[in-house]
Each structure stands twice: as C-alpha cells, then as structure tokens.
Amino acid sequence: MEFYPNFIPIVYDHLQFKEGLRLDVVVDNQVICELKALETVNPVWEAQIISHLKLTDKLLGFLINFNVPRIRSGIRRFVN
C-alpha cells in the first residue's frame, strides 16, 4: 500500500485497514486544510478536522468554505 501525505491509514488493535482517511490538502506536511463550497457549514466538519488533527499529531488545521462573499469569513482555524 502506498502512503501519501494526504492519506491517513486506519489502524485498530494492530490491524491496518486498506481504507483510510483522505485529507483534502496538507500544506508542508504540517497544516491540514478541509475545503468546502456550501452555503452552511455542518458542525460534523468541525469535528472531522479536529479528529484529523489528533490522528495525525498535527497542530494546525483550517476549514475553508469558498461559498461566501468574502473568503476571510469562510475560514475557520483549529489548533490541536
């Protein structure tokens, strides 16, 4: 199985599953960015990026929604 920076393998009880979590964007192998383009932001996406930060031991993540009049109002920052 090949590993890419935007792929998180799922390991449970020393078993590794072929499926994994695929991240939208990983910047410099340090920052996770989840990209959306919807009118309303679902709270599940916020929980998702927090989980991704914990699973990867990364410190910084962004949830970016492009369906807003000003892009700065569509950016949410998360710190692990």
Beta strands, then each sheet from edge to edge (+ up, - down):
strand 1: 7-12
strand 2: 15-22
strand 3: 25-27
strand 4: 31-36
strand 5: 60-65
strand 6: 75-79
sheet 1: 1+ 2-
sheet 2: 3+ 4- 5- 6+
end
